């Protein structure tokens, strides 16, 4: 129920202004307030905060913008707290009849971090700002110049270090880059993260939750959310393990004895990505049929003179082909940011889509590179923009995804069509695609290196944070627990010793940025459910018809698929996610079956290849225990190679450690 003084206030309004009888209930009064005065005030307050946040993220070292963000964060929190205390804190919304009002109050009854007092909130904001600034401004020296001037010669994450990790095939260079990024990012924010955990948990407690992880999971409206996630992982894990085994063997062929025979893990620095979360950049190493057609259109994009703006325009055209609204405002360069600035500003380059709370201002922030990976990412970000547009007429509290995973899934669903050879041919980016069985396996492998390889990483980041927030893992074991999860779930290991002096989770943007990650795991399941349903609506997929398999479906130009998307997205969070899922798919539960169906031809290929290669999933040898048919000369030749590889790896680690020591020593001397 409402607080006593609020009820008396509403009754007084009845008496003074003769409010009609149909407005006599608390529910009716709250409904009217939410639709009028509150909607206007909260939209304005949210816009001011969002603009301050945008201005900071596009100029993170500008102290004026840092201060303005601090001011607006506190002002927005104060507004939310006042509204919560007066109207929402003691409302038994579960008893209300109007579903729209109930769902608004379910959201508004949780205050989040605004429950902290001003000093606590200011300290939390300071932690997050410092961590984000560390991450966005971090640089390392080139491997050829370990004591460089970072200001003029240093390499930033985007595009420099990500470029090295994606294109270099030199073991030592990859190892150095991997180690040094974690030295200049995560390792520097561990103390701030400790305080962040403490204050986030305090905010959760003030909202009635046991810890911040529980408060995060509240958004998913599932009493058994953790168990549901583990059930989904169990469903798709066999496919991942077959992919992992195949990729590990190919990397072993390429890197030789740098990859140990003593375990089943893949060293994290060899997968073409700074975090080993997506493996498409090593496609050239693991391509199943080297002589068959590939679908990487990076060269075609550059040969045809694509610039970031054109990539956005082509993406926008896809959405419009479905009968959906255009979203050119999101990449209007007078307000949006679609290329890394050359004016000296340090920006948060991590791609993101923004809703400025006024039902018309939506923007994308992205340091776009002209390659296929970013071409796909643009479609993902535009999925967020399209979702914003679809639910813009909902009340403020319901302008959100049906659950956080829905928001991430929309653009990825579109990208499943965009990445097909069939679509890339239609838009002139792919030529001479033969469409043989080998071509199809290659195409599926390229998508699996993005989608399937990501699954365990998408799961384990928040598994780690849930354990941190709950206190299940002590702060003295944070880094050890991180690598325990990486090894046990992802079958990926650190390329060298990692102690508690480091904070490797902080080397991933979403950890210092306080952004939930389980949403991406959910999205990687949902997008295939969405895709299957949209493909049926478009007439581009027919179950059990080998001429129209799911993995070849392209919904481009389908008004029917567009209408289904509109129907599922426009309610925002005004319905439970199971209802939204039912509208779009006819199902009420998340299920990995569509994902498995999509990759079934690849799974059969991988299983056959892995069986022929005498390995089981995750690389466990199935050969007989008395397999030792090498001659004495063979053994004598192999041992020195193994020893040499091990010694070289040790030398590299020592060199990296020495360079770290020299840089730290130089900083100490500068401060004396």
C-alpha positions as CSV (number, residue, x, y, z in Angstrom):
1,X,0.0,0.0,0.0
2,X,1.0,3.7,-0.3
3,X,2.6,5.4,2.6
4,X,0.1,7.1,5.0
5,X,1.0,10.6,4.0
6,X,0.7,9.9,0.3
7,X,-2.8,8.3,0.8
8,X,-3.9,11.4,2.8
9,X,-2.6,13.6,0.1
10,X,-4.6,11.8,-2.6
11,X,-7.7,11.9,-0.4
12,X,-7.3,15.6,0.1
13,X,-7.1,16.1,-3.6
14,X,-10.4,14.2,-3.8
15,X,-12.1,16.5,-1.4
16,X,-10.7,19.8,-2.7
17,X,-11.2,19.1,-6.4
18,X,-14.1,16.8,-6.3
19,X,-12.3,14.0,-8.2
20,X,-14.9,11.7,-9.9
21,X,-15.7,8.4,-8.3
22,X,-13.9,6.3,-11.0
23,X,-10.6,8.0,-9.9
24,X,-11.3,7.1,-6.3
25,X,-8.9,4.1,-6.0
26,X,-5.2,4.3,-5.4
27,X,-4.6,2.3,-8.6
28,X,-6.6,4.8,-10.7
29,X,-4.8,7.8,-9.2
30,X,-1.4,6.2,-9.7
31,X,-2.3,5.3,-13.3
32,X,-3.3,8.9,-14.0
33,X,-0.1,10.3,-12.4
34,X,2.1,7.9,-14.3
35,X,0.5,8.8,-17.6
36,X,0.8,12.6,-17.1
37,X,3.0,14.4,-14.7
38,X,5.4,11.6,-14.0
39,X,5.9,10.7,-17.7
40,X,6.9,14.3,-18.5
41,X,9.3,14.8,-15.5
42,X,11.1,11.4,-15.8
43,X,11.6,11.7,-19.5
44,X,13.2,15.1,-19.1
45,X,15.4,13.9,-16.2
46,X,16.4,10.8,-18.1
47,X,17.4,12.8,-21.2
48,X,19.6,15.2,-19.2
49,X,21.4,12.2,-17.6
50,X,21.8,10.4,-21.0
51,X,23.2,13.5,-22.7
52,X,25.7,13.9,-19.9
53,X,26.7,10.3,-20.2
54,X,27.0,10.5,-24.0
55,X,29.2,13.6,-23.7
56,X,31.5,11.9,-21.2
57,X,31.8,8.7,-23.3
58,X,32.7,10.6,-26.4
59,X,35.4,12.6,-24.5
60,X,36.4,10.7,-21.4
61,X,39.4,12.8,-20.4
62,X,37.4,16.1,-20.4
63,X,37.1,17.0,-16.7
64,X,34.2,19.3,-17.3
65,X,32.2,16.5,-18.9
66,X,33.2,14.1,-16.1
67,X,31.9,16.6,-13.6
68,X,28.7,17.2,-15.5
69,X,28.1,13.5,-15.6
70,X,28.6,13.3,-11.9
71,X,26.1,16.2,-11.4
72,X,23.4,14.7,-13.6
73,X,23.9,11.2,-12.1
74,X,23.2,12.6,-8.7
75,X,20.3,14.8,-9.9
76,X,18.6,11.9,-11.7
77,X,19.1,9.6,-8.6
78,X,17.6,12.3,-6.4
79,X,14.6,12.6,-8.7
80,X,14.1,8.8,-8.7
81,X,14.5,8.6,-4.9
82,X,11.9,11.3,-4.3
83,X,9.4,9.7,-6.6
84,X,10.0,6.3,-5.1
85,X,9.6,7.5,-1.6
86,X,6.4,9.4,-2.3
87,X,4.6,7.1,-4.7
88,X,6.2,3.7,-5.4
89,X,8.1,2.3,-2.3
90,X,5.2,0.7,-0.5
91,X,2.8,-0.1,-3.3
92,X,1.4,-3.6,-3.4
93,X,1.3,-3.5,-7.1
94,X,0.7,-7.3,-7.3
95,X,-2.9,-6.6,-6.3
96,X,-3.6,-4.1,-9.1
97,X,-5.9,-5.0,-12.0
98,X,-4.5,-3.0,-14.8
99,X,-1.6,-5.0,-16.3
100,X,0.1,-1.9,-17.7
101,X,0.1,-0.2,-14.4
102,X,1.2,-3.3,-12.6
103,X,4.2,-3.8,-14.9
104,X,5.2,-0.1,-14.5
105,X,5.1,-0.4,-10.8
106,X,7.0,-3.7,-10.7
107,X,9.9,-1.8,-12.4
108,X,9.6,1.4,-10.4
109,X,9.4,-0.3,-7.1
110,X,13.1,-1.2,-7.5
111,X,15.1,1.9,-7.1
112,X,18.5,0.4,-8.0
113,X,21.7,2.4,-7.1
114,X,19.6,5.5,-6.5
115,X,18.8,3.9,-3.1
116,X,22.3,4.9,-2.0
117,X,22.8,8.3,-0.3
118,X,24.5,11.0,-2.2
119,X,28.0,10.3,-0.7
120,X,27.7,6.6,-1.4
121,X,26.4,7.1,-4.9
122,X,29.1,9.7,-5.7
123,X,31.7,7.2,-4.5
124,X,30.2,4.4,-6.7
125,X,30.1,6.7,-9.7
126,X,33.7,7.7,-9.1
127,X,34.7,4.0,-9.1
128,X,32.9,3.3,-12.4
129,X,34.2,6.5,-14.0
130,X,37.8,5.7,-13.1
131,X,37.6,2.1,-14.3
132,X,36.0,3.2,-17.6
133,X,38.7,5.9,-18.1
134,X,41.4,3.4,-17.4
135,X,39.9,1.0,-19.9
136,X,39.3,3.6,-22.6
137,X,42.7,5.4,-22.3
138,X,45.0,2.4,-21.8
139,X,47.9,2.0,-24.2
140,X,50.9,-0.3,-24.5
141,X,54.2,0.0,-26.2
142,X,54.9,-1.9,-29.4
143,X,56.8,-5.1,-28.9
144,X,59.7,-3.6,-30.8
145,X,59.9,-0.6,-28.4
146,X,59.1,-1.6,-24.9
147,X,60.0,1.8,-23.4
148,X,58.2,4.0,-25.9
149,X,56.5,7.3,-25.2
150,X,52.9,6.1,-24.7
151,X,51.4,9.5,-25.6
152,X,52.9,9.5,-29.1
153,X,53.9,5.9,-29.8
154,X,51.5,3.9,-27.6
155,X,49.0,1.4,-29.0
156,X,45.4,1.7,-28.0
157,X,42.9,-1.2,-27.8
158,X,40.9,-0.1,-30.8
159,X,42.0,-0.3,-33.5
160,X,45.7,-1.2,-32.7
161,X,45.6,-4.1,-30.2
162,X,42.5,-5.6,-31.6
163,X,44.1,-5.5,-35.0
164,X,47.2,-7.3,-33.8
165,X,45.1,-10.0,-32.1
166,X,42.9,-10.6,-35.1
167,X,45.6,-10.6,-37.8
168,X,49.0,-11.6,-36.3
169,X,50.0,-15.2,-36.5
170,X,53.2,-14.6,-34.6
171,X,53.1,-16.5,-31.3
172,X,55.4,-14.1,-29.4
173,X,53.6,-11.0,-30.6
174,X,50.3,-12.3,-29.6
175,X,51.6,-13.4,-26.2
176,X,53.1,-10.0,-25.6
177,X,50.0,-8.1,-26.6
178,X,47.7,-10.3,-24.5
179,X,49.9,-9.9,-21.4
180,X,50.4,-6.2,-21.7
181,X,46.8,-5.3,-22.3
182,X,45.9,-7.0,-19.0
183,X,48.8,-5.1,-17.3
184,X,47.5,-1.7,-18.3
185,X,43.8,-2.3,-18.0
186,X,42.4,-4.8,-15.5
187,X,45.4,-4.8,-13.1
188,X,44.9,-1.1,-12.5
189,X,41.3,-1.2,-11.4
190,X,41.2,-4.0,-8.9
191,X,41.0,-1.7,-5.9
192,X,38.2,0.3,-7.5
193,X,36.4,-2.9,-8.3
194,X,36.4,-4.0,-4.6
195,X,34.7,-0.8,-3.6
196,X,32.3,-1.1,-6.6
197,X,31.2,-4.5,-5.4
198,X,30.7,-3.3,-1.8
199,X,28.6,-0.3,-2.9
200,X,26.6,-2.2,-5.5
201,X,25.7,-4.8,-2.9
202,X,24.8,-2.1,-0.5
203,X,22.4,-0.7,-3.1
204,X,20.9,-4.1,-3.6
205,X,20.4,-4.6,0.1
206,X,18.6,-1.3,0.3
207,X,16.3,-2.6,-2.4
208,X,15.5,-5.8,-0.6
209,X,17.9,-8.1,-2.5
210,X,20.6,-10.2,-1.0
211,X,23.3,-8.9,-3.4
212,X,23.7,-7.1,-6.7
213,X,23.6,-10.3,-8.7
214,X,20.1,-11.1,-7.4
215,X,19.0,-7.5,-8.3
216,X,20.3,-7.9,-11.8
217,X,18.5,-11.2,-12.3
218,X,15.2,-9.6,-11.2
219,X,15.0,-8.1,-14.6
220,X,14.6,-11.6,-16.2
221,X,11.4,-12.4,-14.2
222,X,12.4,-16.0,-13.7
223,X,12.5,-17.7,-10.3
224,X,14.9,-20.3,-11.6
225,X,17.0,-18.1,-13.8
226,X,20.4,-19.6,-13.0
227,X,19.1,-23.1,-13.4
228,X,17.5,-22.2,-16.7
229,X,20.8,-20.8,-18.0
230,X,22.7,-24.0,-17.0
231,X,20.0,-26.1,-18.7
232,X,20.4,-24.1,-21.9
233,X,24.2,-24.5,-21.7
234,X,23.9,-28.3,-21.2
235,X,21.7,-28.4,-24.3
236,X,24.2,-26.6,-26.6
237,X,27.5,-27.7,-25.0
238,X,28.0,-30.8,-27.2
239,X,28.1,-28.6,-30.3
240,X,30.6,-26.2,-28.7
241,X,32.8,-29.1,-27.6
242,X,33.0,-30.5,-31.1
243,X,33.9,-27.1,-32.4
244,X,36.5,-26.6,-29.7
245,X,38.1,-29.9,-30.5
246,X,38.3,-29.2,-34.2
247,X,39.7,-25.7,-33.7
248,X,42.3,-26.9,-31.2
249,X,43.6,-29.6,-33.5
250,X,43.9,-27.0,-36.4
251,X,45.7,-24.6,-34.1
252,X,48.0,-27.5,-33.0
253,X,48.8,-28.1,-36.6
254,X,49.6,-24.4,-37.1
255,X,51.5,-23.6,-33.9
256,X,52.9,-27.0,-33.2
257,X,54.3,-27.6,-29.7
258,X,53.3,-24.2,-28.5
259,X,50.1,-26.0,-27.8
260,X,50.5,-28.5,-25.0
261,X,49.7,-32.2,-25.3
262,X,49.2,-32.4,-21.6
263,X,45.7,-30.8,-21.4
264,X,42.7,-30.1,-23.6
265,X,42.7,-26.3,-23.4
266,X,43.3,-23.7,-26.0
267,X,45.7,-20.8,-25.0
268,X,43.6,-17.7,-24.8
269,X,45.8,-15.5,-27.0
270,X,45.6,-17.7,-30.1
271,X,41.9,-17.4,-31.0
272,X,42.0,-14.1,-32.9
273,X,40.4,-12.0,-30.3
274,X,41.7,-10.2,-27.2
275,X,39.2,-12.1,-24.9
276,X,38.9,-15.4,-26.9
277,X,35.1,-14.7,-27.0
278,X,34.8,-14.9,-30.8
279,X,37.0,-16.9,-33.1
280,X,36.1,-15.7,-36.6
281,X,39.5,-14.0,-37.1
282,X,41.3,-17.4,-37.2
283,X,39.0,-18.7,-39.9
284,X,41.9,-18.8,-42.3
285,X,43.6,-21.4,-40.0
286,X,40.5,-23.6,-39.3
287,X,38.7,-23.3,-42.6
288,X,37.3,-26.8,-43.2
289,X,37.8,-26.8,-47.0
290,X,40.6,-24.4,-48.0
291,X,39.8,-24.5,-51.7
292,X,36.0,-24.0,-51.4
293,X,34.4,-20.5,-51.5
294,X,34.6,-18.3,-48.4
295,X,32.2,-15.6,-47.3
296,X,34.4,-12.9,-45.7
297,X,33.5,-9.8,-47.6
298,X,36.1,-7.5,-46.0
299,X,38.1,-7.2,-49.2
300,X,34.9,-6.6,-51.2
301,X,33.8,-3.8,-48.9
302,X,37.2,-2.1,-49.3
303,X,37.4,-2.7,-53.0
304,X,34.0,-1.2,-53.5
305,X,35.0,1.9,-51.6
306,X,32.7,1.4,-48.6
307,X,33.1,3.9,-45.8
308,X,31.4,3.6,-42.4
309,X,28.5,5.8,-43.5
310,X,27.7,3.6,-46.4
311,X,27.8,0.5,-44.2
312,X,25.2,2.1,-41.9
313,X,23.1,3.1,-44.9
314,X,23.1,-0.5,-46.2
315,X,22.1,-1.8,-42.8
316,X,19.3,0.7,-42.5
317,X,18.0,-0.4,-46.0
318,X,17.7,-4.0,-44.7
319,X,15.4,-2.9,-41.9
320,X,13.4,-0.7,-44.3
321,X,13.0,-3.7,-46.7
322,X,11.0,-5.4,-43.9
323,X,8.5,-2.5,-43.8
324,X,10.1,-1.1,-40.6
325,X,10.8,2.6,-39.9
326,X,14.1,4.1,-41.2
327,X,16.6,5.0,-38.5
328,X,19.0,7.4,-40.2
329,X,18.9,9.6,-37.1
330,X,21.0,7.0,-35.4
331,X,24.0,7.5,-37.7
332,X,23.5,11.2,-38.5
333,X,27.1,12.3,-38.1
334,X,26.1,15.7,-36.7
335,X,25.0,14.0,-33.5
336,X,26.1,10.3,-33.6
337,X,29.6,9.0,-33.6
338,X,30.4,6.3,-36.2
339,X,34.1,6.8,-36.6
340,X,36.9,7.2,-34.2
341,X,37.6,11.0,-33.8
342,X,40.9,12.3,-35.1
343,X,40.8,15.5,-32.9
344,X,42.6,14.0,-30.0
345,X,39.6,13.0,-27.9
346,X,39.7,9.7,-26.1
347,X,36.3,8.0,-26.5
348,X,34.8,4.7,-25.4
349,X,35.0,2.9,-28.7
350,X,32.9,-0.1,-27.6
351,X,29.9,0.0,-29.9
352,X,26.6,0.9,-28.3
353,X,23.1,2.2,-29.1
354,X,21.5,5.0,-27.2
355,X,18.0,6.0,-26.3
356,X,17.8,9.7,-25.1
357,X,14.4,9.3,-23.6
358,X,12.4,11.7,-25.7
359,X,11.0,9.2,-28.2
360,X,12.9,10.6,-31.2
361,X,16.6,11.0,-30.4
362,X,18.4,7.6,-30.9
363,X,22.1,7.3,-31.7
364,X,24.9,4.9,-32.3
365,X,28.4,5.3,-30.9
366,X,31.0,3.1,-32.7
367,X,34.6,3.4,-33.9
368,X,33.7,1.7,-37.2
369,X,36.3,-0.2,-39.2
370,X,35.6,-1.3,-42.8
371,X,35.5,-5.0,-42.4
372,X,32.9,-7.8,-42.3
373,X,33.0,-8.0,-38.5
374,X,31.9,-4.4,-38.1
375,X,29.4,-4.7,-40.9
376,X,27.6,-7.3,-38.9
377,X,28.0,-5.3,-35.7
378,X,26.3,-2.3,-37.3
379,X,23.2,-4.5,-38.0
380,X,23.3,-5.6,-34.3
381,X,23.4,-2.0,-33.0
382,X,20.6,-1.0,-35.4
383,X,18.6,-3.8,-33.9
384,X,18.7,-1.9,-30.6
385,X,17.6,1.3,-32.4
386,X,14.7,-0.4,-34.1
387,X,13.6,-1.8,-30.8
388,X,13.7,1.8,-29.3
389,X,11.6,3.0,-32.2
390,X,9.1,0.2,-31.9
391,X,8.4,0.7,-28.2
392,X,8.8,4.5,-28.1
393,X,5.1,5.1,-27.4
394,X,5.1,2.9,-24.3
395,X,5.2,4.6,-20.9
396,X,8.7,5.4,-19.7
397,X,9.0,2.4,-17.3
398,X,8.0,0.0,-20.1
399,X,10.4,1.4,-22.8
400,X,12.7,-1.6,-22.5
401,X,13.1,-5.0,-23.9
402,X,10.8,-7.8,-22.8
403,X,13.9,-9.0,-21.0
404,X,17.5,-7.7,-21.4
405,X,18.4,-10.7,-23.7
406,X,15.6,-9.7,-26.2
407,X,17.3,-6.4,-26.8
408,X,20.6,-8.0,-27.7
409,X,18.8,-10.7,-29.9
410,X,17.0,-8.4,-32.3
411,X,20.0,-7.1,-34.3
412,X,21.7,-10.5,-34.2
413,X,18.6,-12.1,-35.6
414,X,18.8,-9.7,-38.6
415,X,22.6,-10.5,-38.9
416,X,21.8,-14.2,-39.4
417,X,20.2,-13.2,-42.7
418,X,22.8,-10.6,-43.5
419,X,25.7,-13.1,-43.1
420,X,24.3,-15.7,-45.5
421,X,26.1,-16.0,-48.8
422,X,22.7,-15.7,-50.4
423,X,22.2,-12.2,-49.0
424,X,25.7,-11.0,-49.6
425,X,25.3,-12.0,-53.2
426,X,22.0,-10.0,-53.4
427,X,23.7,-6.8,-52.2
428,X,26.7,-7.2,-54.5
429,X,29.4,-8.0,-51.8
430,X,29.9,-11.7,-52.8
431,X,30.5,-13.1,-56.2
432,X,31.2,-16.6,-57.6
433,X,29.7,-18.5,-54.7
434,X,29.2,-22.0,-55.9
435,X,26.9,-23.2,-53.1
436,X,28.4,-26.7,-52.9
437,X,28.3,-28.8,-49.7
438,X,31.9,-27.7,-49.0
439,X,30.9,-24.1,-49.4
440,X,28.0,-24.5,-47.0
441,X,30.2,-26.1,-44.4
442,X,32.7,-23.3,-44.7
443,X,29.9,-20.7,-44.4
444,X,28.5,-22.5,-41.3
445,X,31.9,-22.7,-39.8
446,X,32.4,-19.0,-40.2
447,X,29.2,-18.2,-38.3
448,X,29.9,-20.9,-35.7
449,X,33.2,-19.2,-34.9
450,X,31.1,-16.2,-33.9
451,X,28.0,-17.6,-32.5
452,X,28.8,-21.0,-31.0
453,X,32.3,-20.1,-29.8
454,X,30.8,-17.2,-27.9
455,X,28.3,-19.3,-25.8
456,X,30.5,-20.3,-22.8
457,X,32.1,-16.9,-22.6
458,X,28.6,-15.2,-22.6
459,X,27.6,-17.5,-19.7
460,X,30.7,-17.4,-17.5
461,X,31.3,-13.6,-17.1
462,X,28.2,-13.2,-15.0
463,X,28.6,-16.6,-13.4
464,X,31.9,-15.1,-12.1
465,X,30.2,-11.8,-11.1
466,X,27.3,-13.6,-9.3
467,X,29.9,-15.5,-7.3
468,X,31.7,-12.2,-6.5
469,X,28.6,-10.3,-5.5
470,X,27.3,-13.2,-3.3
471,X,30.6,-13.6,-1.6
472,X,30.8,-17.2,-2.7
473,X,34.4,-16.5,-3.9
474,X,36.6,-14.4,-1.6
475,X,38.4,-11.3,-3.0
476,X,41.7,-13.0,-2.6
477,X,40.6,-15.6,-5.2
478,X,38.9,-13.4,-7.8
479,X,41.5,-14.0,-10.5
480,X,41.9,-17.7,-9.8
481,X,38.1,-18.2,-9.9
482,X,38.0,-16.3,-13.2
483,X,40.5,-18.7,-14.8
484,X,38.8,-21.7,-13.2
485,X,35.6,-20.8,-15.0
486,X,37.4,-20.1,-18.2
487,X,39.0,-23.6,-18.1
488,X,36.1,-25.6,-16.9
489,X,33.4,-24.1,-19.1
490,X,35.2,-22.6,-22.1
491,X,38.2,-25.0,-22.2
492,X,40.5,-21.9,-22.6
493,X,43.5,-21.2,-20.5
494,X,45.8,-18.3,-19.7
495,X,49.0,-18.5,-21.8
496,X,51.1,-18.0,-18.6
497,X,50.9,-17.7,-14.9
498,X,48.2,-15.4,-13.5
499,X,48.3,-14.4,-9.9
500,X,46.0,-12.2,-7.7
501,X,48.2,-9.2,-8.6
502,X,46.1,-9.2,-11.7
503,X,42.4,-8.6,-12.3
504,X,41.8,-10.2,-15.7
505,X,38.0,-9.8,-15.7
506,X,38.6,-6.1,-15.8
507,X,40.3,-6.4,-19.1
508,X,36.8,-6.9,-20.6
509,X,34.8,-3.7,-21.1
510,X,31.5,-4.9,-19.6
511,X,33.1,-5.6,-16.2
512,X,34.4,-2.1,-15.4
513,X,31.4,-0.6,-17.3
514,X,28.9,-2.3,-15.0
515,X,27.0,-3.9,-17.8
516,X,25.2,-7.3,-17.5
517,X,26.6,-9.9,-19.8
518,X,24.3,-12.9,-19.4
519,X,22.0,-10.9,-21.8
520,X,24.3,-11.9,-24.6
521,X,24.1,-15.6,-23.8
522,X,20.3,-15.3,-23.7
523,X,20.4,-13.5,-27.0
524,X,22.5,-16.1,-28.6
525,X,19.8,-18.6,-27.8
526,X,16.8,-16.4,-28.6
527,X,18.1,-15.1,-32.0
528,X,17.9,-18.6,-33.5
529,X,14.3,-19.0,-32.1
530,X,13.4,-15.6,-33.6
531,X,15.2,-16.4,-36.9
532,X,13.4,-19.7,-37.4
533,X,10.0,-18.1,-36.8
534,X,10.7,-15.1,-39.1
535,X,12.0,-17.4,-41.8
536,X,8.8,-19.4,-41.7
537,X,6.8,-16.2,-42.0
538,X,8.9,-15.1,-44.9
539,X,8.5,-18.5,-46.7
540,X,12.3,-18.8,-46.8
541,X,12.5,-21.9,-44.5
542,X,10.5,-25.1,-44.5
543,X,11.1,-27.8,-41.9
544,X,12.3,-31.0,-43.4
545,X,12.8,-29.5,-46.8
546,X,16.5,-29.8,-47.8
547,X,16.1,-27.2,-50.4
548,X,15.1,-24.6,-47.8
549,X,17.3,-25.2,-44.8
550,X,17.4,-22.8,-41.8
551,X,21.0,-21.8,-42.3
552,X,20.3,-20.5,-45.9
553,X,17.3,-18.3,-44.9
554,X,17.4,-14.6,-45.8
555,X,14.3,-12.6,-44.7
556,X,15.4,-9.5,-46.7
557,X,12.3,-7.8,-48.3
558,X,9.8,-9.8,-46.3
559,X,6.9,-7.6,-45.1
560,X,5.5,-10.7,-43.2
561,X,8.7,-11.1,-41.2
562,X,8.8,-7.4,-40.5
563,X,5.2,-7.4,-39.2
564,X,6.1,-10.3,-36.9
565,X,9.0,-8.3,-35.6
566,X,6.8,-5.3,-35.1
567,X,4.2,-7.3,-33.2
568,X,6.9,-8.7,-30.9
569,X,8.9,-5.6,-30.3
570,X,6.3,-2.8,-30.0
571,X,5.0,-3.9,-26.5
572,X,8.5,-3.3,-25.0
573,X,8.3,-4.7,-21.5
574,X,4.6,-4.2,-21.1
575,X,4.2,-7.9,-21.3
576,X,6.1,-10.7,-19.6
577,X,8.9,-12.0,-21.9
578,X,7.2,-15.3,-22.3
579,X,4.2,-13.6,-23.9
580,X,6.5,-11.6,-26.2
581,X,8.3,-14.8,-27.1
582,X,5.0,-16.6,-27.8
583,X,3.9,-13.7,-30.2
584,X,7.1,-14.1,-32.1
585,X,7.7,-17.8,-32.1
586,X,4.7,-19.7,-30.7
587,X,6.9,-20.8,-27.8
588,X,7.0,-19.7,-24.2
589,X,10.4,-21.0,-23.1
590,X,13.9,-20.3,-24.3
591,X,15.2,-23.3,-26.1
592,X,18.5,-24.1,-27.9
593,X,16.8,-26.5,-30.4
594,X,16.7,-23.9,-33.2
595,X,20.4,-23.1,-32.8
596,X,21.2,-26.8,-33.0
597,X,19.1,-27.3,-36.1
598,X,20.8,-24.3,-37.7
599,X,24.2,-25.9,-37.2
600,X,23.2,-29.5,-37.7
601,X,25.2,-30.0,-40.9
602,X,28.3,-28.5,-39.3
603,X,27.9,-30.6,-36.2
604,X,27.8,-33.8,-38.3
605,X,30.9,-32.7,-40.2
606,X,32.8,-31.8,-37.0
607,X,31.8,-35.1,-35.3
608,X,33.1,-37.1,-38.2
609,X,36.3,-35.1,-38.5
610,X,37.0,-35.3,-34.8
611,X,36.3,-39.1,-34.7
612,X,38.7,-39.5,-37.7
613,X,41.2,-37.4,-35.9
614,X,41.2,-39.8,-32.9
615,X,40.0,-37.1,-30.5
616,X,36.8,-36.7,-28.5
617,X,35.1,-33.5,-27.7
618,X,37.4,-31.1,-25.8
619,X,40.4,-32.9,-27.3
620,X,40.7,-35.9,-25.0
621,X,42.7,-38.6,-26.8
622,X,40.8,-41.8,-27.6
623,X,43.9,-43.6,-28.7
624,X,45.0,-46.8,-27.0
625,X,47.1,-46.4,-23.9
626,X,49.9,-48.4,-25.5
627,X,50.1,-46.1,-28.5
628,X,53.8,-45.6,-28.8
629,X,54.7,-46.7,-32.2
630,X,57.3,-44.1,-32.8
631,X,60.8,-45.3,-33.6
632,X,63.6,-44.3,-31.3
633,X,64.8,-41.8,-33.9
634,X,61.3,-40.3,-34.0
635,X,61.3,-39.8,-30.2
636,X,64.7,-38.4,-30.2
637,X,63.6,-35.8,-32.8
638,X,60.4,-34.9,-31.0
639,X,61.8,-34.3,-27.5
640,X,64.1,-31.4,-28.5
641,X,61.2,-29.7,-30.3
642,X,59.0,-29.9,-27.3
643,X,61.7,-28.7,-25.0
644,X,62.5,-25.9,-27.3
645,X,58.9,-24.7,-27.5
646,X,58.6,-24.8,-23.8
647,X,61.8,-22.9,-23.3
648,X,60.8,-20.3,-25.8
649,X,57.4,-19.8,-24.1
650,X,59.3,-19.3,-20.8
651,X,61.6,-16.8,-22.4
652,X,58.7,-14.8,-23.7
653,X,57.0,-14.7,-20.3
654,X,60.2,-13.5,-18.8
655,X,60.6,-10.8,-21.4
656,X,57.1,-9.6,-20.9
657,X,57.7,-9.6,-17.1
658,X,60.9,-7.7,-17.6
659,X,59.2,-5.0,-19.7
660,X,56.5,-4.6,-17.1
661,X,59.1,-4.3,-14.4
662,X,61.0,-1.6,-16.4
663,X,57.8,0.4,-17.1
664,X,56.8,0.3,-13.4
665,X,60.3,1.3,-12.3
666,X,60.3,4.2,-14.8
667,X,57.0,5.4,-13.3
668,X,58.4,5.2,-9.8
669,X,61.4,7.2,-10.8
670,X,59.2,9.8,-12.4
671,X,57.1,10.2,-9.3
672,X,60.2,10.7,-7.0
